[in-house]
Amino acid sequence: MDLNGRALTNRRLDVQWELAHPLNEYLRFLHDEGALGLALLLIGLGHLLMICRRAFRLSIDVMPSAVSFYLGAYLAFVAVLLTMLTDNTCDYVFTMGPFGVLLGTALRESRRLGANSALTRVGLPVPVRRPPRASLSVGPAI
């Protein structure tokens, strides 16, 4: 009995469960955005992972000097995805900032790689970007 004379067994126990701090990034997206948001996130991350892998594979044939850059971008992306299983990685600016720069650079350069590999498959020469010529003449051309 409590102080008011009521039995404790008659009291309704309200237990409310709230997820205050999810343990990993995927659970956080599931909690915040729902099943549809998590599905869209996983589809987007999978698509970006395939693009990074394709850029790495293309760089082996087209630009062997850049293989280590594309391999680094691919492995960094895999590492971030794996750390998202155990931590809230997207909250850390010191992790996601450099990763975003690396991924953005790799994605931009992969477009150039894709165009060059399509030209080499057909047998056409790959265009080389040359800087404009500097003119040394001071007066009007005769």
VMD Tcl script that builds the backbone (N, CA, C; Angstrom):
set m [mol new atoms 426]
animate dup $m
set s [atomselect $m all]
$s set {name element resname resid chain x y z} {
  {N N MET 1 A 0.826 -1.181 0.000}
  {CA C MET 1 A 0.000 0.000 0.000}
  {C C MET 1 A 0.874 1.250 0.000}
  {N N ASP 2 A 0.424 2.229 -0.715}
  {CA C ASP 2 A 1.148 3.489 -0.691}
  {C C ASP 2 A 0.543 4.400 0.374}
  {N N LEU 3 A 0.970 5.643 0.400}
  {CA C LEU 3 A 0.526 6.555 1.455}
  {C C LEU 3 A -0.951 6.911 1.356}
  {N N ASN 4 A -1.559 6.809 0.174}
  {CA C ASN 4 A -2.966 7.147 0.001}
  {C C ASN 4 A -3.893 5.960 0.265}
  {N N GLY 5 A -3.341 4.804 0.551}
  {CA C GLY 5 A -4.166 3.655 0.865}
  {C C GLY 5 A -4.482 2.778 -0.333}
  {N N ARG 6 A -3.960 3.089 -1.487}
  {CA C ARG 6 A -4.230 2.268 -2.661}
  {C C ARG 6 A -3.177 1.173 -2.752}
  {N N ALA 7 A -3.577 0.068 -3.268}
  {CA C ALA 7 A -2.635 -1.034 -3.456}
  {C C ALA 7 A -1.779 -0.762 -4.684}
  {N N LEU 8 A -0.541 -1.159 -4.646}
  {CA C LEU 8 A 0.373 -0.931 -5.762}
  {C C LEU 8 A 0.019 -1.776 -6.967}
  {N N THR 9 A -0.681 -2.870 -6.764}
  {CA C THR 9 A -1.015 -3.740 -7.894}
  {C C THR 9 A -2.096 -3.137 -8.768}
  {N N ASN 10 A -2.883 -2.203 -8.259}
  {CA C ASN 10 A -3.948 -1.588 -9.044}
  {C C ASN 10 A -3.453 -0.385 -9.861}
  {N N ARG 11 A -2.276 0.049 -9.576}
  {CA C ARG 11 A -1.745 1.226 -10.259}
  {C C ARG 11 A -1.310 0.843 -11.681}
  {N N ARG 12 A -1.645 1.681 -12.604}
  {CA C ARG 12 A -1.253 1.451 -13.997}
  {C C ARG 12 A 0.186 1.905 -14.176}
  {N N LEU 13 A 0.991 1.019 -14.732}
  {CA C LEU 13 A 2.400 1.350 -14.954}
  {C C LEU 13 A 2.588 1.795 -16.396}
  {N N ASP 14 A 2.894 3.035 -16.579}
  {CA C ASP 14 A 3.165 3.556 -17.919}
  {C C ASP 14 A 4.655 3.477 -18.176}
  {N N VAL 15 A 5.000 2.663 -19.121}
  {CA C VAL 15 A 6.401 2.530 -19.508}
  {C C VAL 15 A 6.500 3.002 -20.944}
  {N N GLN 16 A 7.261 4.008 -21.137}
  {CA C GLN 16 A 7.431 4.537 -22.479}
  {C C GLN 16 A 8.870 4.336 -22.899}
  {N N TRP 17 A 9.031 3.737 -24.072}
  {CA C TRP 17 A 10.366 3.442 -24.570}
  {C C TRP 17 A 10.746 4.492 -25.604}
  {N N GLU 18 A 11.911 5.058 -25.431}
  {CA C GLU 18 A 12.382 6.067 -26.380}
  {C C GLU 18 A 13.845 5.790 -26.694}
  {N N LEU 19 A 14.165 5.891 -27.963}
  {CA C LEU 19 A 15.533 5.670 -28.406}
  {C C LEU 19 A 16.260 7.007 -28.333}
  {N N ALA 20 A 16.990 7.219 -27.254}
  {CA C ALA 20 A 17.645 8.500 -27.044}
  {C C ALA 20 A 18.928 8.628 -27.860}
  {N N HIS 21 A 19.692 7.559 -27.948}
  {CA C HIS 21 A 20.958 7.616 -28.673}
  {C C HIS 21 A 21.202 6.269 -29.355}
  {N N PRO 22 A 20.920 6.182 -30.652}
  {CA C PRO 22 A 21.138 4.909 -31.344}
  {C C PRO 22 A 22.625 4.576 -31.403}
  {N N LEU 23 A 22.903 3.299 -31.444}
  {CA C LEU 23 A 24.283 2.850 -31.349}
  {C C LEU 23 A 25.044 2.916 -32.663}
  {N N ASN 24 A 24.357 2.960 -33.774}
  {CA C ASN 24 A 25.063 3.099 -35.036}
  {C C ASN 24 A 24.262 3.987 -35.988}
  {N N GLU 25 A 24.899 4.310 -37.094}
  {CA C GLU 25 A 24.314 5.265 -38.031}
  {C C GLU 25 A 23.075 4.697 -38.716}
  {N N TYR 26 A 23.078 3.408 -39.004}
  {CA C TYR 26 A 21.941 2.796 -39.682}
  {C C TYR 26 A 20.707 2.768 -38.786}
  {N N LEU 27 A 20.898 2.480 -37.490}
  {CA C LEU 27 A 19.770 2.538 -36.558}
  {C C LEU 27 A 19.257 3.967 -36.397}
  {N N ARG 28 A 20.168 4.925 -36.437}
  {CA C ARG 28 A 19.751 6.327 -36.322}
  {C C ARG 28 A 18.891 6.735 -37.512}
  {N N PHE 29 A 19.302 6.323 -38.727}
  {CA C PHE 29 A 18.498 6.641 -39.909}
  {C C PHE 29 A 17.161 5.921 -39.863}
  {N N LEU 30 A 17.150 4.680 -39.365}
  {CA C LEU 30 A 15.890 3.953 -39.233}
  {C C LEU 30 A 14.967 4.650 -38.240}
  {N N HIS 31 A 15.508 5.126 -37.144}
  {CA C HIS 31 A 14.703 5.811 -36.133}
  {C C HIS 31 A 14.219 7.176 -36.627}
  {N N ASP 32 A 15.116 7.937 -37.250}
  {CA C ASP 32 A 14.766 9.302 -37.665}
  {C C ASP 32 A 13.927 9.347 -38.935}
  {N N GLU 33 A 14.264 8.530 -39.916}
  {CA C GLU 33 A 13.633 8.627 -41.237}
  {C C GLU 33 A 12.683 7.484 -41.551}
  {N N GLY 34 A 12.704 6.426 -40.764}
  {CA C GLY 34 A 11.814 5.296 -41.010}
  {C C GLY 34 A 12.443 4.297 -41.975}
  {N N ALA 35 A 11.669 3.273 -42.287}
  {CA C ALA 35 A 12.169 2.195 -43.146}
  {C C ALA 35 A 12.433 2.693 -44.569}
  {N N LEU 36 A 11.578 3.580 -45.063}
  {CA C LEU 36 A 11.777 4.116 -46.411}
  {C C LEU 36 A 13.050 4.954 -46.481}
  {N N GLY 37 A 13.294 5.781 -45.486}
  {CA C GLY 37 A 14.515 6.587 -45.462}
  {C C GLY 37 A 15.762 5.737 -45.399}
  {N N LEU 38 A 15.731 4.676 -44.586}
  {CA C LEU 38 A 16.874 3.769 -44.510}
  {C C LEU 38 A 17.086 3.046 -45.824}
  {N N ALA 39 A 15.997 2.623 -46.471}
  {CA C ALA 39 A 16.124 1.943 -47.763}
  {C C ALA 39 A 16.722 2.875 -48.814}
  {N N LEU 40 A 16.271 4.126 -48.841}
  {CA C LEU 40 A 16.827 5.087 -49.801}
  {C C LEU 40 A 18.301 5.373 -49.509}
  {N N LEU 41 A 18.655 5.464 -48.233}
  {CA C LEU 41 A 20.056 5.667 -47.862}
  {C C LEU 41 A 20.917 4.500 -48.335}
  {N N LEU 42 A 20.461 3.282 -48.090}
  {CA C LEU 42 A 21.241 2.106 -48.490}
  {C C LEU 42 A 21.361 1.998 -50.001}
  {N N ILE 43 A 20.306 2.341 -50.727}
  {CA C ILE 43 A 20.373 2.321 -52.191}
  {C C ILE 43 A 21.371 3.363 -52.687}
  {N N GLY 44 A 21.320 4.562 -52.121}
  {CA C GLY 44 A 22.256 5.620 -52.527}
  {C C GLY 44 A 23.698 5.277 -52.210}
  {N N LEU 45 A 23.941 4.743 -51.002}
  {CA C LEU 45 A 25.304 4.363 -50.635}
  {C C LEU 45 A 25.815 3.220 -51.508}
  {N N GLY 46 A 24.937 2.269 -51.817}
  {CA C GLY 46 A 25.331 1.171 -52.700}
  {C C GLY 46 A 25.677 1.666 -54.098}
  {N N HIS 47 A 24.904 2.627 -54.593}
  {CA C HIS 47 A 25.187 3.186 -55.923}
  {C C HIS 47 A 26.525 3.928 -55.937}
  {N N LEU 48 A 26.785 4.727 -54.907}
  {CA C LEU 48 A 28.070 5.422 -54.830}
  {C C LEU 48 A 29.235 4.443 -54.709}
  {N N LEU 49 A 29.028 3.362 -53.969}
  {CA C LEU 49 A 30.075 2.350 -53.835}
  {C C LEU 49 A 30.370 1.694 -55.175}
  {N N MET 50 A 29.335 1.427 -55.965}
  {CA C MET 50 A 29.551 0.835 -57.295}
  {C C MET 50 A 30.282 1.804 -58.215}
  {N N ILE 51 A 29.965 3.089 -58.122}
  {CA C ILE 51 A 30.651 4.082 -58.954}
  {C C ILE 51 A 32.127 4.146 -58.588}
  {N N CYS 52 A 32.442 4.135 -57.292}
  {CA C CYS 52 A 33.848 4.171 -56.864}
  {C C CYS 52 A 34.593 2.926 -57.322}
  {N N ARG 53 A 33.953 1.776 -57.236}
  {CA C ARG 53 A 34.596 0.540 -57.683}
  {C C ARG 53 A 34.817 0.562 -59.196}
  {N N ARG 54 A 33.831 1.046 -59.940}
  {CA C ARG 54 A 33.961 1.127 -61.396}
  {C C ARG 54 A 35.081 2.089 -61.791}
  {N N ALA 55 A 35.210 3.196 -61.063}
  {CA C ALA 55 A 36.286 4.151 -61.352}
  {C C ALA 55 A 37.645 3.515 -61.090}
  {N N PHE 56 A 37.745 2.748 -60.019}
  {CA C PHE 56 A 38.999 2.050 -59.739}
  {C C PHE 56 A 39.324 1.054 -60.842}
  {N N ARG 57 A 38.327 0.289 -61.277}
  {CA C ARG 57 A 38.567 -0.712 -62.322}
  {C C ARG 57 A 38.931 -0.060 -63.661}
  {N N LEU 58 A 38.285 1.071 -63.984}
  {CA C LEU 58 A 38.609 1.777 -65.225}
  {C C LEU 58 A 40.005 2.382 -65.179}
  {N N SER 59 A 40.404 2.849 -64.010}
  {CA C SER 59 A 41.709 3.500 -63.910}
  {C C SER 59 A 42.852 2.513 -64.135}
  {N N ILE 60 A 42.623 1.244 -63.916}
  {CA C ILE 60 A 43.663 0.246 -64.163}
  {C C ILE 60 A 44.028 0.223 -65.639}
  {N N ASP 61 A 43.018 0.320 -66.509}
  {CA C ASP 61 A 43.268 0.258 -67.947}
  {C C ASP 61 A 43.604 1.608 -68.555}
  {N N VAL 62 A 42.908 2.649 -68.138}
  {CA C VAL 62 A 43.012 3.948 -68.801}
  {C C VAL 62 A 44.142 4.802 -68.239}
  {N N MET 63 A 44.239 4.903 -66.917}
  {CA C MET 63 A 45.206 5.797 -66.299}
  {C C MET 63 A 45.898 5.080 -65.131}
  {N N PRO 64 A 46.919 4.263 -65.417}
  {CA C PRO 64 A 47.563 3.491 -64.341}
  {C C PRO 64 A 48.208 4.357 -63.267}
  {N N SER 65 A 48.534 5.594 -63.580}
  {CA C SER 65 A 49.156 6.452 -62.565}
  {C C SER 65 A 48.176 6.860 -61.464}
  {N N ALA 66 A 46.874 6.754 -61.722}
  {CA C ALA 66 A 45.868 7.174 -60.748}
  {C C ALA 66 A 45.207 6.001 -60.032}
  {N N VAL 67 A 45.724 4.803 -60.219}
  {CA C VAL 67 A 45.105 3.628 -59.602}
  {C C VAL 67 A 45.095 3.741 -58.085}
  {N N SER 68 A 46.185 4.207 -57.492}
  {CA C SER 68 A 46.254 4.292 -56.031}
  {C C SER 68 A 45.250 5.307 -55.485}
  {N N PHE 69 A 44.992 6.393 -56.213}
  {CA C PHE 69 A 44.004 7.383 -55.771}
  {C C PHE 69 A 42.609 6.777 -55.741}
  {N N TYR 70 A 42.218 6.097 -56.823}
  {CA C TYR 70 A 40.883 5.509 -56.891}
  {C C TYR 70 A 40.733 4.336 -55.924}
  {N N LEU 71 A 41.791 3.568 -55.728}
  {CA C LEU 71 A 41.747 2.498 -54.739}
  {C C LEU 71 A 41.598 3.076 -53.336}
  {N N GLY 72 A 42.292 4.174 -53.060}
  {CA C GLY 72 A 42.167 4.833 -51.763}
  {C C GLY 72 A 40.768 5.361 -51.523}
  {N N ALA 73 A 40.158 5.949 -52.560}
  {CA C ALA 73 A 38.790 6.457 -52.409}
  {C C ALA 73 A 37.813 5.315 -52.163}
  {N N TYR 74 A 37.984 4.214 -52.888}
  {CA C TYR 74 A 37.104 3.055 -52.720}
  {C C TYR 74 A 37.250 2.456 -51.323}
  {N N LEU 75 A 38.484 2.268 -50.869}
  {CA C LEU 75 A 38.709 1.673 -49.553}
  {C C LEU 75 A 38.275 2.607 -48.423}
  {N N ALA 76 A 38.428 3.919 -48.616}
  {CA C ALA 76 A 37.947 4.872 -47.610}
  {C C ALA 76 A 36.424 4.811 -47.501}
  {N N PHE 77 A 35.756 4.643 -48.643}
  {CA C PHE 77 A 34.296 4.544 -48.624}
  {C C PHE 77 A 33.849 3.269 -47.910}
  {N N VAL 78 A 34.534 2.162 -48.177}
  {CA C VAL 78 A 34.219 0.904 -47.486}
  {C C VAL 78 A 34.468 1.058 -45.986}
  {N N ALA 79 A 35.549 1.723 -45.613}
  {CA C ALA 79 A 35.859 1.921 -44.194}
  {C C ALA 79 A 34.796 2.766 -43.505}
  {N N VAL 80 A 34.321 3.816 -44.169}
  {CA C VAL 80 A 33.278 4.657 -43.570}
  {C C VAL 80 A 31.984 3.857 -43.416}
  {N N LEU 81 A 31.645 3.052 -44.420}
  {CA C LEU 81 A 30.433 2.235 -44.316}
  {C C LEU 81 A 30.537 1.230 -43.168}
  {N N LEU 82 A 31.715 0.665 -42.961}
  {CA C LEU 82 A 31.890 -0.291 -41.874}
  {C C LEU 82 A 31.870 0.389 -40.507}
  {N N THR 83 A 32.449 1.580 -40.407}
  {CA C THR 83 A 32.407 2.270 -39.115}
  {C C THR 83 A 31.012 2.774 -38.786}
  {N N MET 84 A 30.172 2.931 -39.801}
  {CA C MET 84 A 28.786 3.316 -39.552}
  {C C MET 84 A 28.020 2.204 -38.840}
  {N N LEU 85 A 28.540 0.980 -38.855}
  {CA C LEU 85 A 27.915 -0.122 -38.123}
  {C C LEU 85 A 28.113 -0.006 -36.619}
  {N N THR 86 A 29.189 0.628 -36.197}
  {CA C THR 86 A 29.512 0.650 -34.781}
  {C C THR 86 A 29.518 2.044 -34.166}
  {N N ASP 87 A 29.352 3.071 -34.975}
  {CA C ASP 87 A 29.483 4.425 -34.454}
  {C C ASP 87 A 28.602 5.360 -35.273}
  {N N ASN 88 A 28.409 6.566 -34.770}
  {CA C ASN 88 A 27.688 7.601 -35.513}
  {C C ASN 88 A 28.687 8.427 -36.310}
  {N N THR 89 A 29.206 7.845 -37.365}
  {CA C THR 89 A 30.293 8.428 -38.142}
  {C C THR 89 A 29.877 9.717 -38.839}
  {N N CYS 90 A 28.652 9.824 -39.282}
  {CA C CYS 90 A 28.212 11.017 -40.023}
  {C C CYS 90 A 28.176 12.265 -39.151}
  {N N ASP 91 A 28.243 12.106 -37.841}
  {CA C ASP 91 A 28.249 13.267 -36.942}
  {C C ASP 91 A 29.627 13.894 -36.808}
  {N N TYR 92 A 30.661 13.215 -37.213}
  {CA C TYR 92 A 32.032 13.693 -37.013}
  {C C TYR 92 A 32.513 14.451 -38.247}
  {N N VAL 93 A 32.668 15.757 -38.094}
  {CA C VAL 93 A 33.105 16.589 -39.210}
  {C C VAL 93 A 34.547 16.261 -39.594}
  {N N PHE 94 A 35.373 15.930 -38.611}
  {CA C PHE 94 A 36.774 15.636 -38.907}
  {C C PHE 94 A 36.934 14.327 -39.678}
  {N N THR 95 A 35.912 13.506 -39.737}
  {CA C THR 95 A 35.943 12.297 -40.559}
  {C C THR 95 A 35.256 12.528 -41.898}
  {N N MET 96 A 34.066 13.098 -41.859}
  {CA C MET 96 A 33.269 13.229 -43.074}
  {C C MET 96 A 33.737 14.372 -43.974}
  {N N GLY 97 A 34.393 15.380 -43.438}
  {CA C GLY 97 A 34.901 16.482 -44.266}
  {C C GLY 97 A 35.952 16.015 -45.264}
  {N N PRO 98 A 37.061 15.432 -44.787}
  {CA C PRO 98 A 38.058 14.931 -45.741}
  {C C PRO 98 A 37.519 13.807 -46.632}
  {N N PHE 99 A 36.633 12.988 -46.073}
  {CA C PHE 99 A 36.056 11.918 -46.884}
  {C C PHE 99 A 35.193 12.492 -48.007}
  {N N GLY 100 A 34.447 13.541 -47.720}
  {CA C GLY 100 A 33.636 14.177 -48.755}
  {C C GLY 100 A 34.477 14.790 -49.861}
  {N N VAL 101 A 35.595 15.401 -49.489}
  {CA C VAL 101 A 36.496 15.965 -50.500}
  {C C VAL 101 A 37.089 14.840 -51.366}
  {N N LEU 102 A 37.517 13.754 -50.732}
  {CA C LEU 102 A 38.088 12.624 -51.458}
  {C C LEU 102 A 37.054 11.986 -52.373}
  {N N LEU 103 A 35.850 11.757 -51.872}
  {CA C LEU 103 A 34.813 11.132 -52.679}
  {C C LEU 103 A 34.372 12.045 -53.818}
  {N N GLY 104 A 34.221 13.331 -53.544}
  {CA C GLY 104 A 33.837 14.265 -54.601}
  {C C GLY 104 A 34.871 14.355 -55.705}
  {N N THR 105 A 36.144 14.371 -55.331}
  {CA C THR 105 A 37.204 14.404 -56.339}
  {C C THR 105 A 37.220 13.123 -57.150}
  {N N ALA 106 A 37.056 12.002 -56.485}
  {CA C ALA 106 A 37.051 10.718 -57.197}
  {C C ALA 106 A 35.860 10.618 -58.143}
  {N N LEU 107 A 34.705 11.108 -57.727}
  {CA C LEU 107 A 33.530 11.053 -58.598}
  {C C LEU 107 A 33.686 11.971 -59.805}
  {N N ARG 108 A 34.266 13.149 -59.584}
  {CA C ARG 108 A 34.464 14.054 -60.713}
  {C C ARG 108 A 35.457 13.489 -61.711}
  {N N GLU 109 A 36.540 12.968 -61.207}
  {CA C GLU 109 A 37.556 12.423 -62.107}
  {C C GLU 109 A 37.095 11.124 -62.755}
  {N N SER 110 A 36.176 10.408 -62.119}
  {CA C SER 110 A 35.689 9.165 -62.719}
  {C C SER 110 A 34.868 9.447 -63.973}
  {N N ARG 111 A 34.216 10.607 -64.033}
  {CA C ARG 111 A 33.485 10.971 -65.261}
  {C C ARG 111 A 34.462 11.139 -66.418}
  {N N ARG 112 A 35.594 11.759 -66.147}
  {CA C ARG 112 A 36.609 11.920 -67.182}
  {C C ARG 112 A 37.186 10.562 -67.584}
  {N N LEU 113 A 37.373 9.697 -66.607}
  {CA C LEU 113 A 37.873 8.347 -66.896}
  {C C LEU 113 A 36.911 7.586 -67.780}
  {N N GLY 114 A 35.620 7.682 -67.468}
  {CA C GLY 114 A 34.613 6.971 -68.254}
  {C C GLY 114 A 34.594 7.440 -69.700}
  {N N ALA 115 A 34.722 8.738 -69.933}
  {CA C ALA 115 A 34.735 9.258 -71.301}
  {C C ALA 115 A 35.981 8.790 -72.034}
  {N N ASN 116 A 37.129 8.793 -71.364}
  {CA C ASN 116 A 38.365 8.355 -72.001}
  {C C ASN 116 A 38.340 6.862 -72.306}
  {N N SER 117 A 37.755 6.057 -71.433}
  {CA C SER 117 A 37.730 4.625 -71.690}
  {C C SER 117 A 36.784 4.295 -72.835}
  {N N ALA 118 A 35.691 5.066 -72.980}
  {CA C ALA 118 A 34.780 4.837 -74.100}
  {C C ALA 118 A 35.475 5.161 -75.417}
  {N N LEU 119 A 36.311 6.203 -75.429}
  {CA C LEU 119 A 37.032 6.553 -76.656}
  {C C LEU 119 A 38.081 5.502 -76.996}
  {N N THR 120 A 38.768 4.979 -76.004}
  {CA C THR 120 A 39.806 3.996 -76.288}
  {C C THR 120 A 39.210 2.664 -76.707}
  {N N ARG 121 A 38.006 2.339 -76.240}
  {CA C ARG 121 A 37.362 1.105 -76.685}
  {C C ARG 121 A 37.012 1.169 -78.158}
  {N N VAL 122 A 36.607 2.352 -78.645}
  {CA C VAL 122 A 36.242 2.510 -80.044}
  {C C VAL 122 A 37.486 2.622 -80.919}
  {N N GLY 123 A 38.602 3.004 -80.343}
  {CA C GLY 123 A 39.831 3.146 -81.108}
  {C C GLY 123 A 40.166 4.577 -81.445}
  {N N LEU 124 A 39.427 5.540 -80.900}
  {CA C LEU 124 A 39.692 6.949 -81.165}
  {C C LEU 124 A 40.765 7.454 -80.210}
  {N N PRO 125 A 41.517 8.443 -80.617}
  {CA C PRO 125 A 42.524 8.993 -79.706}
  {C C PRO 125 A 41.867 9.761 -78.567}
  {N N VAL 126 A 42.463 9.674 -77.407}
  {CA C VAL 126 A 41.954 10.373 -76.232}
  {C C VAL 126 A 42.421 11.823 -76.298}
  {N N PRO 127 A 41.488 12.790 -76.192}
  {CA C PRO 127 A 41.906 14.195 -76.251}
  {C C PRO 127 A 42.749 14.562 -75.040}
  {N N VAL 128 A 43.799 15.312 -75.310}
  {CA C VAL 128 A 44.683 15.764 -74.243}
  {C C VAL 128 A 44.454 17.253 -74.057}
  {N N ARG 129 A 44.198 17.658 -72.849}
  {CA C ARG 129 A 43.962 19.070 -72.558}
  {C C ARG 129 A 45.310 19.772 -72.440}
  {N N ARG 130 A 45.546 20.727 -73.323}
  {CA C ARG 130 A 46.804 21.476 -73.318}
  {C C ARG 130 A 46.528 22.906 -72.885}
  {N N PRO 131 A 47.460 23.480 -72.153}
  {CA C PRO 131 A 47.265 24.884 -71.764}
  {C C PRO 131 A 47.402 25.790 -72.991}
  {N N PRO 132 A 46.729 26.937 -72.973}
  {CA C PRO 132 A 46.828 27.858 -74.116}
  {C C PRO 132 A 48.248 28.410 -74.248}
  {N N ARG 133 A 48.644 28.679 -75.491}
  {CA C ARG 133 A 49.960 29.241 -75.749}
  {C C ARG 133 A 50.032 30.684 -75.273}
  {N N ALA 134 A 51.144 31.017 -74.697}
  {CA C ALA 134 A 51.350 32.396 -74.266}
  {C C ALA 134 A 51.983 33.150 -75.426}
  {N N SER 135 A 51.427 34.292 -75.704}
  {CA C SER 135 A 51.946 35.118 -76.776}
  {C C SER 135 A 52.970 36.103 -76.216}
  {N N LEU 136 A 54.153 36.139 -76.847}
  {CA C LEU 136 A 55.210 37.028 -76.390}
  {C C LEU 136 A 55.236 38.341 -77.154}
  {N N SER 137 A 54.444 38.475 -78.202}
  {CA C SER 137 A 54.480 39.712 -78.989}
  {C C SER 137 A 53.775 40.830 -78.245}
  {N N VAL 138 A 54.369 42.001 -78.337}
  {CA C VAL 138 A 53.830 43.142 -77.626}
  {C C VAL 138 A 52.981 44.006 -78.582}
  {N N GLY 139 A 53.433 44.120 -79.821}
  {CA C GLY 139 A 52.753 44.982 -80.795}
  {C C GLY 139 A 51.732 44.209 -81.593}
  {N N PRO 140 A 51.094 44.925 -82.513}
  {CA C PRO 140 A 50.100 44.256 -83.377}
  {C C PRO 140 A 50.784 43.294 -84.345}
  {N N ALA 141 A 50.089 42.239 -84.662}
  {CA C ALA 141 A 50.629 41.239 -85.579}
  {C C ALA 141 A 50.554 41.786 -87.010}
  {N N ILE 142 A 51.619 41.563 -87.785}
  {CA C ILE 142 A 51.668 42.069 -89.168}
  {C C ILE 142 A 51.292 40.988 -90.117}
}
mol reanalyze $m
mol bondsrecalc $m
mol representation Tube
mol addrep $m
